[in-house]
């Protein structure tokens, strides 16, 4: 009995450490998901800020723009609680603040409809030098109406020329459906609090005081069944004023305690029998399984990333239940982490890989092509006259066209190792491992044909009555002194030639031919 009690004293802190580690992982997933939502909002703001109609509206407001683009359905579709258009001096051109979930008007003191926002510096940061269409600012703003995701972007023309003539602001209140969606994604109940809220409880203020640079996460046991974890994240002014709280159950710890209680009961019964049998049973049924389980836990802790390791063979008793419960917990954590990782590599609009994902994939395939001296093809496709489509049909229709084009490109490049990605805006990049120039040209021709055969109307195209794409191909076996960035530029050069030749077509470059005659300076590298 004394031995079992000592074993419980030894193992209980380890169970608490694992419980605390799980809470820290939950906090990281929650804060990561919140900032992912903010990043998505910042991208939507860019799509609306670079638009000829918005640029003209700020210069001279006209009612048609308001009727077509600033109605309640648009704000609901964008999930916005605030939308403001400012001149560079902070004068409001148009603005609305409301609760998009209830449809009721909401006065946000920090976003007045007759003056600049508070804090006002975000307009200056967004405008920058009035020349960079990708400048901007985003963050979580504390307001009297609650916390709000805020994104500001300078307003430019559709072709990204300026100078900027104003600022567009999008805002989403951090509550209701937004919090529900994030919670459903990460699978962790949580709440967020603003430290400057006068209604904030003294208990939460005391907890915030415990958080430091050295100890940015604090956990506490609320009850036998609940554990809370806390951390502070920065607001829009870079002040650590937003407190995040997660709620985790203590099933794992309680199962550990119950396991030891049951084990101690077994031990008391065994003590009535022969000590030798008791010692043998303790060794086989408790110590060895616990040793294997402890070794397994230490292996998991030593992994640089959250990975599933095969569970050691355990008996079908409470110790086995404990091990399997830990394994199930590990599987759940990995599955949720994989979901977040997939989000960071996926384009939200089209469902394709995003720029970050395709660059990583191209790095890997480029290295293999150099090692194995094999072929690889890079194709860049661009939707023809997409700015004209957006300007006349609107962003919502433009988004639908990008989805359809993405689907057609994915079907056209369908080998197991082929990767189709949204490279930016209306531009797509396709990587074809093992494809030479001939195969790359065949795939590019198929992509151009499939998009056009969808017969998506485009009455403002200068070349056809349907939506079309132009493609540039660079393919072959890469040389040791060449880089993937050079090949991407070659594919882009071929794309430019395809556009010059009339669009709705492809053009190709053979880098090997270019290498052989580069010194002569007389080679025309593009084969339309």
C-alpha positions as CSV (number, residue, x, y, z in Angstrom):
1,X,0.0,0.0,0.0
2,X,2.8,2.4,0.9
3,X,4.5,1.5,-2.4
4,X,1.3,2.2,-4.4
5,X,0.7,5.5,-2.6
6,X,4.3,6.5,-3.4
7,X,3.8,5.6,-7.0
8,X,0.6,7.7,-7.1
9,X,2.6,10.7,-5.6
10,X,5.2,10.2,-8.4
11,X,2.8,9.8,-11.3
12,X,0.2,12.4,-10.3
13,X,2.5,15.4,-11.1
14,X,3.2,13.9,-14.5
15,X,-0.5,13.7,-15.2
16,X,-0.9,17.3,-14.2
17,X,1.9,18.4,-16.4
18,X,0.3,16.6,-19.4
19,X,-3.0,18.3,-18.5
20,X,-1.3,21.7,-18.4
21,X,0.5,20.9,-21.7
22,X,-2.8,20.1,-23.4
23,X,-4.3,23.5,-22.1
24,X,-1.3,25.3,-23.6
25,X,-1.8,23.6,-27.0
26,X,-5.5,24.5,-26.8
27,X,-4.6,28.2,-26.2
28,X,-2.2,28.2,-29.2
29,X,-4.9,26.7,-31.5
30,X,-7.5,29.2,-30.3
31,X,-5.3,32.3,-30.7
32,X,-4.0,31.0,-34.1
33,X,-7.6,30.5,-35.3
34,X,-8.6,34.1,-34.2
35,X,-5.7,35.7,-36.1
36,X,-6.4,33.5,-39.1
37,X,-9.9,35.0,-39.2
38,X,-8.3,38.5,-39.0
39,X,-6.0,37.6,-41.9
40,X,-9.0,36.5,-44.0
41,X,-10.8,39.8,-43.3
42,X,-7.7,41.8,-44.3
43,X,-7.6,39.9,-47.7
44,X,-11.3,40.8,-48.3
45,X,-10.5,44.4,-47.6
46,X,-7.8,44.4,-50.3
47,X,-10.2,42.9,-52.9
48,X,-12.7,45.8,-52.3
49,X,-10.1,48.6,-51.9
50,X,-8.5,48.0,-55.3
51,X,-11.5,48.8,-57.5
52,X,-12.2,51.6,-60.0
53,X,-15.8,52.1,-58.7
54,X,-14.6,52.6,-55.1
55,X,-11.9,55.0,-56.3
56,X,-14.5,57.0,-58.3
57,X,-17.0,57.0,-55.4
58,X,-14.5,58.5,-53.0
59,X,-13.6,61.2,-55.5
60,X,-17.3,62.0,-56.2
61,X,-19.9,59.9,-54.3
62,X,-22.9,58.8,-56.5
63,X,-26.0,56.9,-55.5
64,X,-25.6,54.0,-58.0
65,X,-22.5,52.8,-56.1
66,X,-24.3,52.8,-52.8
67,X,-27.3,50.9,-54.3
68,X,-25.2,48.3,-56.0
69,X,-22.5,47.7,-53.4
70,X,-23.3,49.1,-50.0
71,X,-26.7,47.6,-49.2
72,X,-27.4,45.4,-46.2
73,X,-27.2,42.1,-48.2
74,X,-23.6,42.9,-49.2
75,X,-22.6,43.6,-45.6
76,X,-24.3,40.3,-44.5
77,X,-22.6,38.4,-47.3
78,X,-19.2,39.9,-46.1
79,X,-20.2,39.3,-42.4
80,X,-19.4,42.9,-41.6
81,X,-20.6,44.9,-38.6
82,X,-18.8,48.1,-39.8
83,X,-17.8,49.4,-43.2
84,X,-16.3,52.9,-43.6
85,X,-14.9,54.9,-46.5
86,X,-12.6,57.8,-45.6
87,X,-10.8,60.6,-47.4
88,X,-7.0,60.9,-46.5
89,X,-7.8,63.7,-44.1
90,X,-10.2,61.4,-42.1
91,X,-13.4,62.8,-43.5
92,X,-16.1,60.1,-43.8
93,X,-17.3,59.6,-47.3
94,X,-19.8,56.8,-46.4
95,X,-20.1,54.6,-43.4
96,X,-22.4,52.2,-41.5
97,X,-22.1,50.4,-38.2
98,X,-24.7,47.8,-37.2
99,X,-25.2,44.4,-35.7
100,X,-25.3,42.2,-38.9
101,X,-26.7,39.2,-36.9
102,X,-29.8,41.1,-35.7
103,X,-30.0,43.8,-38.4
104,X,-30.2,46.6,-35.8
105,X,-28.2,49.9,-36.1
106,X,-25.3,49.9,-33.7
107,X,-23.5,53.1,-32.7
108,X,-19.8,52.4,-32.2
109,X,-18.2,55.3,-30.4
110,X,-14.7,54.5,-31.8
111,X,-16.0,54.5,-35.4
112,X,-18.0,57.8,-35.6
113,X,-19.9,58.4,-38.8
114,X,-18.8,62.0,-38.9
115,X,-15.1,61.8,-38.3
116,X,-11.9,59.7,-38.2
117,X,-11.7,56.4,-36.2
118,X,-10.2,56.1,-32.8
119,X,-7.3,55.4,-32.9
120,X,-6.8,57.7,-35.8
121,X,-3.2,56.6,-36.6
122,X,-4.5,53.5,-38.5
123,X,-5.5,55.7,-41.4
124,X,-2.0,57.1,-41.8
125,X,-0.4,53.7,-41.5
126,X,-2.8,52.3,-44.1
127,X,-2.1,55.2,-46.6
128,X,1.7,55.0,-46.1
129,X,3.3,56.9,-49.0
130,X,0.0,56.8,-51.1
131,X,1.9,54.5,-53.6
132,X,1.7,51.0,-52.2
133,X,-1.6,49.2,-52.8
134,X,-0.7,46.4,-50.5
135,X,0.0,48.6,-47.5
136,X,-2.6,48.5,-44.7
137,X,-3.2,47.7,-41.1
138,X,-5.3,45.2,-39.1
139,X,-5.9,44.2,-35.5
140,X,-8.4,43.7,-32.7
141,X,-10.0,46.9,-31.5
142,X,-11.5,47.4,-28.2
143,X,-14.8,49.3,-28.4
144,X,-17.7,50.1,-26.0
145,X,-19.8,47.7,-28.2
146,X,-17.3,44.9,-27.7
147,X,-14.1,43.6,-29.4
148,X,-13.9,44.0,-33.1
149,X,-11.7,42.7,-35.9
150,X,-10.6,45.8,-37.9
151,X,-8.9,46.0,-41.3
152,X,-7.9,49.1,-43.2
153,X,-6.6,49.4,-46.7
154,X,-5.7,52.3,-49.1
155,X,-8.1,52.7,-52.0
156,X,-6.5,52.3,-55.5
157,X,-7.8,51.7,-59.0
158,X,-8.4,48.2,-60.2
159,X,-5.1,48.0,-61.9
160,X,-3.4,49.0,-58.6
161,X,-2.4,52.4,-59.8
162,X,-2.7,55.5,-57.6
163,X,-2.1,57.6,-55.8
164,X,-4.4,56.3,-53.0
165,X,-7.3,58.7,-52.7
166,X,-8.8,57.3,-49.5
167,X,-9.1,54.4,-47.0
168,X,-11.5,51.5,-46.8
169,X,-12.3,50.0,-43.3
170,X,-14.0,46.6,-42.6
171,X,-15.0,45.6,-39.1
172,X,-16.4,42.4,-37.6
173,X,-17.5,42.1,-34.0
174,X,-15.8,39.3,-32.1
175,X,-19.0,37.6,-30.8
176,X,-21.9,35.4,-31.9
177,X,-21.5,33.3,-35.0
178,X,-17.8,34.3,-35.5
179,X,-16.9,32.9,-32.1
180,X,-19.1,29.8,-32.7
181,X,-17.3,29.1,-36.0
182,X,-13.9,29.4,-34.4
183,X,-14.9,27.2,-31.5
184,X,-16.3,24.6,-33.8
185,X,-13.1,24.6,-35.8
186,X,-10.7,24.2,-32.9
187,X,-13.0,22.1,-30.7
188,X,-12.2,24.1,-27.6
189,X,-14.7,26.3,-25.6
190,X,-13.2,29.7,-25.1
191,X,-14.0,33.4,-24.4
192,X,-12.3,36.7,-25.0
193,X,-12.3,39.8,-22.7
194,X,-11.1,43.4,-23.1
195,X,-9.0,44.5,-20.2
196,X,-10.3,48.1,-20.5
197,X,-13.9,47.0,-20.1
198,X,-15.2,48.7,-16.9
199,X,-17.4,45.7,-16.3
200,X,-14.5,43.2,-16.2
201,X,-14.4,41.2,-13.0
202,X,-11.6,41.7,-10.4
203,X,-10.9,38.0,-10.7
204,X,-10.0,38.3,-14.4
205,X,-7.9,41.4,-13.7
206,X,-6.0,39.5,-11.1
207,X,-5.3,36.6,-13.5
208,X,-4.1,39.1,-16.2
209,X,-1.6,40.5,-13.6
210,X,-0.1,37.0,-13.3
211,X,0.8,36.9,-17.0
212,X,4.3,38.0,-17.8
213,X,6.8,37.7,-20.7
214,X,8.4,34.7,-19.0
215,X,5.1,33.1,-18.1
216,X,2.7,34.1,-21.0
217,X,0.2,31.3,-20.2
218,X,-1.6,30.7,-16.8
219,X,-3.7,27.6,-16.0
220,X,-5.8,26.9,-12.9
221,X,-8.0,24.1,-11.7
222,X,-11.6,25.4,-11.4
223,X,-13.0,22.1,-10.2
224,X,-12.5,18.4,-10.3
225,X,-13.9,18.4,-13.8
226,X,-12.8,21.7,-15.3
227,X,-9.5,23.4,-16.1
228,X,-9.0,27.0,-17.3
229,X,-6.1,28.5,-19.3
230,X,-5.4,32.2,-19.9
231,X,-3.1,34.3,-22.1
232,X,-3.0,37.9,-23.3
233,X,-2.8,38.9,-27.0
234,X,-2.2,42.4,-28.5
235,X,-4.9,44.8,-29.6
236,X,-4.7,47.1,-32.6
237,X,-2.4,49.4,-30.7
238,X,0.0,46.5,-29.8
239,X,-1.1,46.7,-26.2
240,X,-1.6,43.3,-24.5
241,X,-5.1,44.2,-23.5
242,X,-7.1,41.2,-24.8
243,X,-7.5,38.2,-22.4
244,X,-8.2,34.8,-23.9
245,X,-9.7,32.1,-21.7
246,X,-10.1,28.4,-22.7
247,X,-12.1,25.8,-20.8
248,X,-10.8,22.2,-20.8
249,X,-12.3,19.2,-19.1
250,X,-10.2,17.1,-16.7
251,X,-11.3,13.7,-17.9
252,X,-7.7,12.6,-18.4
253,X,-6.6,13.6,-14.9
254,X,-9.7,12.1,-13.3
255,X,-9.2,8.8,-15.2
256,X,-5.6,8.8,-13.9
257,X,-6.9,9.2,-10.3
258,X,-9.6,6.6,-10.8
259,X,-7.0,4.2,-12.2
260,X,-4.8,4.5,-9.2
261,X,-7.7,4.2,-6.8
262,X,-8.7,1.0,-8.5
263,X,-5.1,-0.2,-8.6
264,X,-4.8,0.5,-4.8
265,X,-7.9,-1.5,-4.2
266,X,-6.5,-4.4,-6.2
267,X,-3.3,-4.1,-4.2
268,X,-5.2,-4.4,-0.9
269,X,-6.9,-7.6,-2.0
270,X,-3.7,-9.0,-3.2
271,X,-1.9,-8.3,0.1
272,X,-4.2,-10.9,1.7
273,X,-2.7,-13.5,-0.6
274,X,0.8,-14.8,-0.8
275,X,3.4,-11.9,-1.0
276,X,5.2,-13.6,-3.8
277,X,2.1,-13.8,-6.0
278,X,1.4,-10.2,-5.1
279,X,4.9,-9.0,-6.1
280,X,4.6,-11.0,-9.4
281,X,1.2,-9.6,-10.2
282,X,2.3,-6.0,-9.4
283,X,5.3,-6.4,-11.6
284,X,3.3,-7.8,-14.6
285,X,0.1,-5.9,-14.3
286,X,1.1,-2.6,-13.0
287,X,4.8,-1.8,-13.1
288,X,5.6,-3.0,-16.6
289,X,2.5,-1.4,-18.2
290,X,3.1,1.8,-16.3
291,X,6.8,1.8,-17.4
292,X,5.8,1.2,-21.0
293,X,3.2,4.0,-20.7
294,X,5.7,6.3,-19.0
295,X,8.2,5.6,-21.8
296,X,5.5,6.3,-24.4
297,X,4.6,9.6,-22.7
298,X,8.2,10.7,-22.7
299,X,8.6,9.7,-26.4
300,X,5.6,11.9,-27.2
301,X,7.0,14.8,-25.1
302,X,10.3,14.5,-27.0
303,X,8.7,14.9,-30.4
304,X,9.5,18.4,-32.0
305,X,6.0,18.4,-33.4
306,X,2.7,16.8,-32.3
307,X,2.9,13.3,-33.9
308,X,1.0,10.1,-33.3
309,X,3.2,7.2,-32.1
310,X,2.0,3.6,-32.0
311,X,0.6,2.8,-28.6
312,X,2.6,0.1,-26.8
313,X,0.8,-3.1,-25.9
314,X,-1.1,-2.6,-22.7
315,X,-3.4,-4.9,-20.6
316,X,-7.2,-4.6,-20.8
317,X,-7.6,-3.1,-17.3
318,X,-7.7,0.5,-15.9
319,X,-4.0,1.1,-16.8
320,X,-4.8,0.0,-20.4
321,X,-7.8,2.4,-20.4
322,X,-5.5,5.2,-19.2
323,X,-3.1,4.5,-22.0
324,X,-5.8,4.3,-24.6
325,X,-7.4,7.5,-23.3
326,X,-4.1,9.3,-23.6
327,X,-3.7,7.9,-27.2
328,X,-7.2,9.1,-28.1
329,X,-6.4,12.5,-26.7
330,X,-3.2,12.6,-28.8
331,X,-5.1,11.6,-31.9
332,X,-7.7,14.4,-31.3
333,X,-5.0,17.0,-30.8
334,X,-3.2,15.9,-34.0
335,X,-6.4,16.0,-36.0
336,X,-7.2,19.5,-34.9
337,X,-3.6,20.7,-35.5
338,X,-3.8,19.2,-39.0
339,X,-7.0,21.1,-39.7
340,X,-5.3,24.4,-38.7
341,X,-2.2,23.5,-40.8
342,X,-4.4,22.7,-43.8
343,X,-6.2,26.1,-43.4
344,X,-2.8,27.9,-43.6
345,X,-2.0,26.1,-46.9
346,X,-5.4,26.4,-48.5
347,X,-6.9,29.3,-50.5
348,X,-10.2,30.0,-48.7
349,X,-12.1,31.1,-51.8
350,X,-11.2,28.4,-54.3
351,X,-10.2,25.5,-52.1
352,X,-6.9,25.2,-54.0
353,X,-3.5,25.3,-52.5
354,X,-2.4,28.8,-51.8
355,X,0.9,30.6,-52.7
356,X,2.7,29.4,-49.5
357,X,1.8,25.8,-50.2
358,X,2.8,25.8,-53.9
359,X,6.1,27.4,-53.2
360,X,6.9,24.8,-50.6
361,X,5.8,22.0,-52.9
362,X,7.9,23.4,-55.8
363,X,11.0,23.6,-53.5
364,X,10.6,19.9,-52.8
365,X,10.0,18.9,-56.5
366,X,12.7,21.1,-57.8
367,X,15.3,19.5,-55.4
368,X,14.2,16.0,-56.6
369,X,14.4,17.0,-60.2
370,X,18.0,18.2,-59.7
371,X,19.0,15.1,-57.8
372,X,17.3,12.7,-60.3
373,X,18.0,14.8,-63.4
374,X,14.3,14.5,-64.2
375,X,11.8,16.9,-65.9
376,X,9.5,19.3,-64.3
377,X,6.9,21.8,-65.8
378,X,5.7,25.1,-64.4
379,X,2.5,26.6,-65.9
380,X,1.1,30.1,-65.0
381,X,-2.5,30.8,-66.0
382,X,-4.2,34.2,-65.8
383,X,-7.9,34.9,-66.4
384,X,-8.2,37.2,-69.4
385,X,-9.7,40.7,-68.8
386,X,-10.6,39.7,-65.2
387,X,-10.5,43.4,-64.0
388,X,-13.1,44.3,-66.6
389,X,-15.2,41.4,-65.5
390,X,-15.0,42.5,-61.8
391,X,-15.6,46.2,-62.7
392,X,-18.8,45.4,-64.6
393,X,-20.2,42.3,-62.8
394,X,-19.0,43.0,-59.3
395,X,-16.8,41.1,-56.8
396,X,-19.3,38.5,-55.9
397,X,-19.6,37.3,-59.5
398,X,-15.8,37.6,-59.9
399,X,-15.4,35.3,-56.9
400,X,-17.8,32.7,-58.5
401,X,-15.8,32.8,-61.8
402,X,-12.5,32.2,-59.9
403,X,-14.1,29.2,-58.2
404,X,-15.3,27.8,-61.6
405,X,-11.9,28.4,-63.3
406,X,-10.1,26.8,-60.3
407,X,-12.3,23.7,-60.7
408,X,-11.6,23.5,-64.4
409,X,-7.8,23.8,-63.9
410,X,-7.9,21.1,-61.2
411,X,-9.7,18.7,-63.5
412,X,-7.3,19.5,-66.4
413,X,-4.1,18.8,-64.3
414,X,-5.2,15.6,-62.7
415,X,-2.2,13.4,-62.3
416,X,-1.4,12.2,-58.8
417,X,1.6,14.5,-58.2
418,X,0.2,17.5,-60.1
419,X,-0.5,20.6,-57.9
420,X,-2.8,23.4,-58.9
421,X,-2.7,26.6,-56.7
422,X,-4.1,30.1,-56.6
423,X,-0.9,32.2,-56.9
424,X,-2.6,35.5,-56.4
425,X,-5.7,37.4,-57.5
426,X,-6.8,35.9,-60.8
427,X,-3.4,34.1,-61.4
428,X,-2.9,30.3,-60.9
429,X,0.3,28.3,-60.8
430,X,0.5,24.6,-61.8
431,X,3.4,22.3,-61.0
432,X,3.8,19.1,-63.1
433,X,6.5,16.8,-61.7
434,X,8.1,14.6,-64.4
435,X,6.5,16.6,-67.3
436,X,8.7,17.6,-70.2
437,X,8.0,20.5,-72.5
438,X,5.7,18.5,-74.8
439,X,3.6,17.3,-71.9
440,X,3.5,20.8,-70.4
441,X,2.2,22.2,-73.7
442,X,-0.5,19.5,-73.9
443,X,-1.7,20.2,-70.4
444,X,-1.6,24.0,-71.0
445,X,-3.7,23.5,-74.2
446,X,-6.1,21.3,-72.3
447,X,-6.5,23.9,-69.5
448,X,-7.2,26.8,-72.0
449,X,-9.8,24.6,-73.8
450,X,-11.5,23.4,-70.6
451,X,-12.0,26.9,-69.2
452,X,-13.4,28.3,-72.4
453,X,-15.7,25.3,-72.9
454,X,-17.4,26.1,-69.6
455,X,-19.0,29.1,-71.5
456,X,-19.1,31.5,-68.6
457,X,-20.4,34.7,-70.1
458,X,-18.0,37.6,-70.3
459,X,-19.5,40.4,-72.5
460,X,-16.7,42.8,-71.6
461,X,-13.9,40.6,-72.8
462,X,-12.0,42.1,-75.8
463,X,-11.4,38.7,-77.4
464,X,-14.3,36.4,-76.8
465,X,-17.9,36.2,-75.4
466,X,-16.9,33.7,-72.7
467,X,-14.4,33.7,-69.8
468,X,-11.0,32.5,-71.0
469,X,-7.4,32.1,-69.7
470,X,-3.9,32.5,-71.1
471,X,-1.1,30.2,-70.0
472,X,2.7,30.4,-70.0
473,X,4.8,27.2,-69.8
474,X,8.4,26.6,-68.8
475,X,9.4,22.9,-68.8
476,X,12.3,20.6,-69.0
477,X,15.2,19.3,-66.9
478,X,16.6,22.2,-64.6
479,X,20.3,23.0,-64.7
480,X,22.4,23.1,-61.6
481,X,22.9,26.9,-61.9
482,X,19.2,27.6,-62.4
483,X,16.6,28.4,-59.7
484,X,12.8,27.8,-59.5
485,X,12.4,31.6,-59.4
486,X,14.0,32.0,-62.8
487,X,11.7,29.3,-64.2
488,X,8.7,31.1,-62.7
489,X,9.8,34.3,-64.5
490,X,10.2,32.3,-67.7
491,X,6.7,30.9,-67.4
492,X,5.5,34.5,-66.7
493,X,7.4,35.7,-69.8
494,X,5.6,33.0,-71.9
495,X,2.3,34.1,-70.4
496,X,3.0,37.6,-71.5
497,X,3.7,36.4,-75.0
498,X,0.5,34.4,-75.0
499,X,-1.4,37.6,-74.1
500,X,0.4,39.6,-76.8
501,X,-0.6,36.9,-79.3
502,X,-4.3,37.4,-78.7
503,X,-5.0,35.6,-75.3
504,X,-7.2,32.5,-74.9
505,X,-4.1,30.5,-75.7
506,X,-0.7,29.3,-74.3
507,X,2.9,29.9,-75.1
508,X,5.9,27.9,-74.0
509,X,9.6,28.3,-73.2
510,X,12.2,25.5,-73.3
511,X,14.9,26.6,-70.7
512,X,17.3,24.0,-72.2
513,X,17.2,25.8,-75.6
514,X,17.6,29.1,-73.9
515,X,20.7,27.8,-72.1
516,X,22.3,26.7,-75.4
517,X,21.9,30.0,-77.2
518,X,21.9,32.5,-74.3
519,X,25.4,33.7,-75.2
520,X,24.4,34.5,-78.8
521,X,21.7,37.0,-77.7
522,X,19.6,36.2,-80.8
523,X,17.3,33.5,-79.6
524,X,13.5,34.1,-79.4
525,X,12.6,31.9,-76.4
526,X,8.9,31.8,-76.7
527,X,7.0,29.2,-78.8
528,X,3.4,30.3,-79.1
